[in-house]
Amino acid sequence: MTPLSFDQITLENSFVSELRGDASGLAGARQVPGYHYSHVAPTPVADPHLLAWSDELGDYLGLARPAGRGPAVAALAGNLVTGSMRPFAARYGGHQFGNWAGQLGDGRAIGLGQVAARDGSRWEIQLKGAGPTPYSRRADGRAVLRSSVREFLCSEAMHYLGVPTTRALSLVATGDEVVRDMFYDGNPQAEPGAIVARVAPTFIRFGNFQLLAALGEIDNLRALADYVLRHHYPELGAPSPDTYLRWFAEVARRTAVMVAHWMTVGFVHGVMNTDNMSILGLTIDYGPYGWLEPYDPEWTPNTTDFGSRRYAFGQQPRVALWNLMALAQALGPLGADPQALRAGLEVYVETLNTTQHELFLRKLGLTPLDPAGDRALTEALPAALAGPQLDMTIFFRQLAHLAPTLLAGDPDEATFRPLLDQAAYAQDPEQAQPTYDWLRRYALRLRREAASPEAIREQMLRANPKYVLRNYLAQQAITAAESGDLTPLETLFTVLKTPFDEHPAHEALAAKRPDWARDKPGSATLSCSS
């Protein structure tokens, strides 16, 4: 199959064809009752040019890498709408920070349609930052370069870590400036604009169902649920009250798997509103995210959330359950027994606990020999990590290298001290004592494994990434890109595609967060405009 230029592909349009669309063409932000989406047109930009492209994703979709400028990049920026594109913005609502926000919708994202991948699967392509829609409220529908770099890099980085996620195909500079008040402190600045082409089987969210249920649009609610079942859960059978129950349980299961992955790689989403929850259990909407560096369950990267820390790392499992309860309430009018929907919530809890435990066992090089003891060992991990404020990524990676030594004999504190020196942000010996105690327990358990030391080490290295997208690294790439230097962006992207490899030439990208980055804007915490 010869790869095609993006402007030459034929897109399918099932969402637009099968659901109710507002075709009024009315300009300006407004309420759009009675519809699933609105027909819109991307707003052209001054000088679209390609900054980054995901070669592997492009190849999977049968797409050729575009030149820096030309028809393909024009289409990726919204300047060229081809004959098979039927651009739309989806209508949805949601709870934001626990409060019902009413109609929200795609305020700066415009779907173009679906492309058939090489394996026959269908993938929707969406332009984020392509201009205003009826759902833009008071915003301009644009995206700045810094947020677009972060979305592009993290979407792909999460995929290569094995975390369920939406993808990113391209990053295109617009040649226009966008005014943003990054920290909402009354200091707006003009910044370079950009557009990310996001890719997923669908971008439908919990909030799509919530808005329809809240406004009593039950026919639209049922049509949307049936559409999702037909196209994304066909294995569950024809729509019926029983099918809706099985579907909700499967959404809950997938959500649990996603959150378990977050919790075992140290990822913090930062803004788990119900409109940012994928109906497919994918990580969606990369805004003020971050990775734990000093281990702290109360840490959030989102400055908007500093007051309540609703979306802090340790709160993510609970918030996802809360969001699923909101989705269950929205699905109630479909005829499913509300009490029966509770079974799906139990699926979430059980799947989360099981998956998280299994992922931690893999990270620790353990097989399930001792269910009760192993559960106690993994449940004691958070306290061991929190005491000396360990860098979760570095700790597990270095533990893999230490495993053969632990298998060789009885370790003492001197054996473990280099590990803590490398991974800890706090150096108080008293804070490290729970970690030493846990490591001794772990070493005893590890010696019960039958595999060779080298096999265990290799297994652990394949389960524990050396590289993750630390915020300060993303900010360095952003700063360079804003000045026209794409080398840091390209280097970081290349390394993040093989995060379990050593990459000896790029050791600096695996280092702990430096002190200068702790409080620097964009290098640790970010706002919702990020």
C-alpha positions in Angstrom: 0.0 0.0 0.0 1.6 3.3 -1.2 1.3 6.0 1.5 -1.0 8.9 0.5 -0.6 12.6 1.1 -3.0 13.8 3.8 -4.8 16.0 1.3 -5.5 13.0 -1.0 -7.0 10.6 1.5 -10.7 9.7 1.5 -12.3 10.3 4.9 -15.5 8.5 6.2 -18.0 10.4 8.2 -20.1 8.0 10.3 -20.6 10.4 13.2 -21.9 13.2 11.0 -23.9 10.9 8.8 -25.7 8.9 11.6 -26.3 11.6 14.2 -28.1 14.9 14.4 -26.2 17.9 13.2 -26.8 21.6 13.4 -26.4 22.9 9.9 -27.6 26.5 10.6 -24.2 28.0 10.0 -25.0 30.7 12.6 -21.8 32.4 13.7 -20.7 33.0 17.2 -20.8 31.1 20.5 -24.3 29.9 21.4 -26.5 27.2 22.9 -27.2 24.4 20.4 -30.2 22.4 21.8 -31.3 19.3 20.0 -28.1 18.2 18.3 -25.1 16.0 18.7 -22.8 18.3 16.8 -22.5 21.4 14.6 -21.2 21.7 11.1 -18.3 24.1 11.2 -15.5 25.3 9.0 -11.9 25.6 10.2 -10.6 29.2 10.1 -7.5 29.6 7.8 -4.2 30.6 9.3 -1.5 32.8 7.8 1.5 30.5 7.3 1.0 26.8 8.1 4.2 24.9 8.3 5.1 21.5 9.7 7.0 21.3 13.0 6.6 17.6 13.9 5.1 14.4 12.4 4.6 11.0 13.9 6.1 8.7 11.3 5.0 5.5 12.9 1.4 6.7 13.3 1.4 8.1 9.8 2.6 4.8 8.4 -0.1 2.9 10.3 -2.7 5.2 8.8 -1.2 4.9 5.3 -0.1 8.5 5.2 3.1 10.0 3.7 5.2 12.4 5.8 4.4 15.9 4.3 6.8 18.5 3.2 7.3 21.5 5.4 4.7 23.4 3.4 2.2 22.4 0.8 -1.3 21.0 0.4 -1.0 18.3 3.1 0.1 20.8 5.7 -2.6 23.2 4.6 -5.2 20.4 5.2 -3.6 19.7 8.6 -4.0 23.3 9.5 -7.5 23.7 8.3 -6.7 25.9 5.4 -7.7 23.2 2.9 -10.9 21.3 3.3 -11.0 18.4 0.9 -14.1 17.0 -0.7 -14.4 14.0 1.7 -14.0 16.1 4.8 -17.2 17.1 6.7 -15.8 19.3 9.5 -17.8 19.3 12.8 -17.6 20.3 16.4 -19.2 17.9 18.9 -21.7 19.1 21.5 -21.2 18.0 25.1 -21.4 19.1 28.7 -19.7 18.0 31.9 -18.8 18.5 35.5 -15.7 20.8 35.9 -14.0 20.5 39.3 -17.1 18.8 40.6 -19.6 21.4 39.4 -22.1 21.0 36.6 -21.0 23.4 33.8 -23.8 22.9 31.2 -23.0 23.0 27.5 -19.3 22.9 26.8 -18.5 21.2 23.5 -15.5 21.3 21.1 -14.6 25.0 21.5 -11.3 24.7 19.6 -11.3 21.2 18.2 -12.8 20.4 14.8 -13.3 16.8 13.6 -12.6 16.1 9.9 -13.8 12.5 9.6 -12.3 9.0 9.8 -9.4 7.4 8.0 -9.1 3.7 7.5 -5.8 2.4 8.9 -3.8 -0.4 7.3 -5.5 -3.0 9.4 -9.0 -1.8 8.5 -9.7 0.0 11.8 -11.2 3.5 11.6 -9.5 6.5 13.2 -11.0 10.0 13.6 -8.7 12.9 12.9 -9.4 16.1 14.8 -7.7 19.5 14.5 -7.1 21.1 17.9 -6.7 24.9 17.6 -8.4 25.2 14.2 -10.6 28.2 15.1 -13.9 29.1 16.8 -17.0 27.0 16.9 -20.5 27.5 18.4 -19.0 26.0 21.6 -16.1 28.4 22.0 -17.9 30.5 24.6 -15.7 33.6 25.0 -12.6 32.0 23.5 -10.9 32.3 20.1 -10.8 28.6 19.2 -7.0 28.7 18.9 -4.1 26.9 20.6 -0.7 28.2 21.4 2.6 26.5 20.5 3.5 25.6 24.1 0.2 23.7 24.7 0.4 22.1 21.3 3.9 20.9 21.8 2.9 19.4 25.1 -0.1 17.6 23.6 1.8 16.3 20.6 4.7 14.9 22.7 2.6 13.5 25.5 0.0 11.8 23.3 2.8 9.8 21.6 4.9 9.3 24.7 2.0 7.7 26.6 1.4 5.4 23.7 5.0 4.2 23.7 4.7 3.7 27.5 1.8 1.4 26.9 -0.8 3.7 28.5 -4.2 3.8 26.8 -4.3 7.2 25.0 -5.4 9.3 22.1 -2.6 9.9 19.6 -1.1 12.8 17.8 -0.2 12.8 14.1 1.2 16.3 13.4 2.2 19.6 14.9 1.8 22.6 12.6 2.7 26.2 13.3 0.2 28.7 12.1 2.2 31.8 11.5 -0.3 33.7 13.7 -0.1 34.9 17.2 -2.5 34.0 20.0 -3.0 36.1 23.1 -3.1 34.1 26.4 -2.9 34.9 30.1 -1.0 31.8 31.0 -1.5 32.0 34.8 -4.7 34.1 34.8 -2.8 36.9 36.6 -3.8 39.8 34.4 -0.6 39.6 32.2 -1.8 38.4 28.7 1.0 37.8 26.2 1.0 37.2 22.4 2.3 33.7 21.7 2.9 31.7 18.5 0.0 29.6 17.5 -0.1 26.0 16.5 -2.5 23.1 15.6 -2.3 19.5 16.6 -3.9 16.8 14.5 -5.2 14.4 17.1 -6.2 10.8 16.3 -8.5 8.3 18.1 -11.2 5.8 17.2 -13.6 8.5 18.6 -13.4 11.6 20.8 -16.8 11.0 22.4 -16.7 11.7 26.2 -18.8 11.1 29.2 -20.0 14.6 28.8 -21.6 13.9 25.5 -24.1 11.7 27.3 -24.4 13.9 30.3 -25.6 17.0 28.4 -28.3 15.1 26.5 -29.6 13.5 29.7 -29.6 16.7 31.7 -31.7 18.5 29.0 -34.1 15.6 28.6 -33.0 14.8 25.0 -33.6 11.1 25.4 -34.0 10.3 21.7 -30.6 11.9 21.1 -29.2 10.1 24.1 -30.3 6.7 22.8 -29.1 7.5 19.3 -25.6 8.4 20.6 -25.4 5.3 22.8 -26.5 3.1 20.0 -24.0 4.7 17.6 -21.2 4.0 20.1 -22.3 0.4 20.5 -22.5 -0.2 16.7 -19.1 1.4 16.0 -17.0 0.9 19.1 -18.5 -2.0 21.1 -20.1 -4.2 18.5 -19.0 -7.4 20.4 -21.6 -6.5 23.1 -24.6 -7.1 20.8 -27.6 -5.2 19.6 -28.7 -2.2 21.8 -31.0 -3.2 24.6 -31.3 -2.5 28.4 -29.1 -5.5 29.1 -26.6 -4.4 26.4 -26.4 -0.9 28.0 -25.5 -2.5 31.3 -22.7 -4.6 29.7 -21.5 -1.6 27.9 -21.3 0.6 31.0 -19.4 -2.2 32.8 -16.9 -2.4 29.9 -16.4 1.4 29.9 -15.8 1.1 33.7 -13.3 -1.7 33.1 -11.4 0.3 30.4 -11.3 3.4 32.6 -9.9 1.3 35.5 -7.1 -0.1 33.3 -6.2 3.5 32.1 -6.1 4.8 35.7 -4.0 1.8 36.9 -1.5 2.7 34.2 -1.4 6.3 35.3 -0.8 5.3 38.9 2.0 2.9 38.1 3.9 5.3 35.8 3.4 8.4 38.1 1.3 10.3 35.6 -1.1 13.1 36.8 -3.8 14.1 34.3 -4.4 17.4 36.2 -8.0 18.1 35.0 -10.2 15.0 35.2 -13.5 16.8 34.4 -16.2 14.5 33.1 -15.9 16.2 29.7 -12.2 15.0 29.7 -13.1 11.3 30.1 -13.1 9.2 27.0 -16.0 6.7 26.4 -13.2 4.3 25.2 -11.1 4.5 28.4 -8.3 6.5 26.7 -6.3 9.3 28.1 -7.7 12.4 26.5 -7.0 16.2 26.6 -3.5 16.8 27.6 -3.6 20.1 29.4 -1.9 20.8 32.8 -0.5 17.2 33.2 2.7 16.2 34.9 4.8 13.3 36.2 5.5 12.8 39.9 9.0 13.8 40.5 9.1 14.0 44.3 6.6 11.3 45.2 3.6 13.1 46.8 0.0 11.8 46.5 -1.3 15.3 47.1 0.7 16.8 44.2 -1.2 18.3 41.2 0.4 20.1 38.3 -2.7 22.3 37.8 -2.4 25.7 39.4 -6.2 26.1 39.1 -6.6 23.1 41.4 -4.2 24.2 44.1 -7.1 25.1 46.4 -8.9 21.8 46.6 -6.3 19.4 44.9 -9.3 17.5 43.6 -7.2 16.1 40.8 -4.0 15.4 42.7 -2.2 12.1 41.9 -3.6 10.2 44.8 -7.2 11.3 44.1 -7.3 10.0 40.5 -8.8 6.6 41.3 -11.5 8.2 43.4 -12.3 10.9 40.8 -12.6 8.4 38.0 -15.1 6.5 40.0 -17.0 9.7 40.7 -17.0 10.4 37.0 -18.3 6.9 36.2 -21.2 7.5 38.7 -22.1 10.7 36.7 -22.0 8.7 33.5 -24.2 6.0 35.1 -26.7 8.7 36.1 -26.8 10.0 32.5 -27.4 6.5 31.1 -30.3 5.8 33.5 -33.0 7.1 31.0 -32.0 4.4 28.5 -34.0 1.9 30.6 -31.2 0.2 32.4 -31.9 -0.5 36.0 -30.0 2.2 37.9 -29.2 -0.3 40.6 -27.9 -2.7 38.0 -25.5 0.0 36.8 -23.8 -0.2 40.2 -22.4 -3.5 39.1 -20.3 -1.6 36.6 -18.8 0.5 39.4 -17.9 -2.7 41.2 -16.1 -3.8 38.0 -14.2 -0.5 38.1 -13.0 -1.0 41.6 -12.0 -4.7 41.1 -10.3 -4.0 37.8 -8.4 -1.0 39.2 -7.1 -3.0 42.2 -6.2 -6.1 40.2 -4.6 -4.2 37.3 -2.6 -1.9 39.5 -1.3 -4.8 41.5 -0.4 -6.8 38.4 1.5 -3.8 36.9 3.4 -3.2 40.1 4.4 -6.9 40.3 5.7 -6.7 36.8 7.7 -3.5 37.7 9.1 -5.4 40.7 10.1 -8.5 38.7 7.7 -10.7 40.7 5.4 -13.5 39.6 2.2 -14.1 41.6 3.6 -16.7 44.1 2.2 -15.2 47.3 -1.1 -13.4 46.7 -1.6 -12.1 50.3 2.1 -11.2 50.9 2.5 -9.6 47.5 -0.6 -7.5 48.0 0.8 -6.3 51.3 4.1 -5.5 49.6 2.6 -3.4 46.8 0.2 -1.7 49.2 3.1 -0.6 51.3 4.9 1.0 48.3 3.3 4.5 48.5 4.6 5.0 52.1 8.1 3.8 51.0 8.1 6.2 48.1 6.8 9.2 50.0 9.2 9.3 52.9 12.3 10.4 51.1 10.3 11.9 48.2 11.5 9.4 45.7 11.4 10.0 42.0 9.2 7.2 40.9 10.6 6.8 37.4 14.3 6.7 38.6 13.5 4.5 41.6 12.0 1.7 39.7 14.5 1.9 36.9 17.5 1.7 39.2 15.8 -1.0 41.2 15.9 -3.1 38.1 19.6 -2.7 37.8 20.0 -3.5 41.6 17.9 -6.7 41.4 20.8 -9.1 40.6 22.7 -7.8 43.7 19.6 -8.3 45.8 19.3 -11.9 44.6 22.9 -12.6 45.4 22.8 -12.2 49.2 21.5 -10.4 52.2 21.5 -6.6 51.5 22.0 -3.9 54.1 21.5 -0.2 54.1 24.8 0.3 52.3 23.4 -1.8 49.4 20.4 0.4 49.1 21.9 3.8 49.7 23.1 4.5 46.1 19.6 3.8 44.9 18.2 6.4 47.3 21.0 8.9 46.5 20.0 8.7 42.8 16.2 8.8 43.3 15.5 10.8 46.5 14.7 14.5 46.6 14.8 14.5 50.4 18.0 13.4 52.1 16.9 13.1 55.8 17.9 9.6 57.0 14.8 9.3 59.2 12.5 9.9 56.2 14.3 7.1 54.4 13.9 4.4 57.1 10.4 3.2 55.8 12.0 2.8 52.4 14.9 0.7 53.7 12.4 -1.5 55.6 10.4 -2.0 52.5 13.4 -2.7 50.4 14.5 -5.5 52.8 11.1 -7.0 52.6 11.2 -6.8 48.8 14.7 -8.4 48.6 13.5 -11.4 50.7 10.5 -11.8 48.4 12.6 -11.4 45.2 14.8 -14.3 46.2 11.8 -16.7 46.0 11.7 -16.1 42.2 12.9 -19.0 40.0 14.1 -17.0 37.0 17.8 -16.1 36.7 19.0 -12.7 38.0 19.6 -11.5 34.5 16.2 -12.5 33.3 14.5 -10.7 36.2 16.6 -7.6 35.5 15.7 -7.6 31.8 12.0 -8.1 32.6 12.1 -5.2 35.0 13.9 -2.9 32.5 11.1 -3.7 30.0 8.5 -2.7 32.6 10.1 0.4 34.0 10.8 3.3 31.6 14.0 5.3 31.9 12.4 8.3 30.1 9.2 10.1 30.7 8.0 13.5 29.5 9.0 15.6 32.5 7.5 19.1 32.4 10.8 20.8 32.5 12.0 18.9 29.5 8.8 19.8 27.6 9.4 23.4 28.5 12.9 23.4 27.2 11.7 22.0 23.9 9.0 24.6 23.8 11.3 27.5 24.5 13.7 26.3 21.8 10.8 25.8 19.3 9.5 29.3 20.0 12.9 30.7 18.9 12.9 28.5 15.8 15.2 25.6 17.0 13.4 22.3 16.7 16.4 20.1 17.7 15.4 19.7 21.3 11.8 18.8 20.3 13.0 16.3 17.7 15.5 14.7 20.1 13.0 14.4 23.0 10.4 12.9 20.7 12.9 10.3 19.4 13.9 9.2 22.9 10.3 9.1 24.1 9.4 6.6 21.4 11.7 4.1 23.0 11.5 5.0 26.7 12.7 1.6 27.9 16.0 1.8 26.1 19.1 3.2 27.6 20.0 5.9 25.0 23.4 6.6 26.6 23.8 9.7 24.4 20.8 11.3 26.1 21.3 10.5 29.8 20.5 14.1 30.7 16.9 13.5 29.7 16.6 10.8 32.5 17.8 13.1 35.3 15.9 14.2 38.3 14.1 17.5 38.0 16.7 20.2 38.7 16.2 22.7 41.5 15.8 25.6 39.1 12.8 23.9 37.5 10.8 23.4 40.8 9.1 26.8 40.6 9.7 28.0 37.1 6.5 28.5 35.1 5.8 25.6 32.8 8.6 23.5 34.3 6.7 22.0 37.2 3.1 23.3 37.4 0.8 24.7 34.8 -2.6 26.3 34.4 -5.6 25.1 32.5 -4.5 27.4 29.6 -1.3 25.3 29.2 
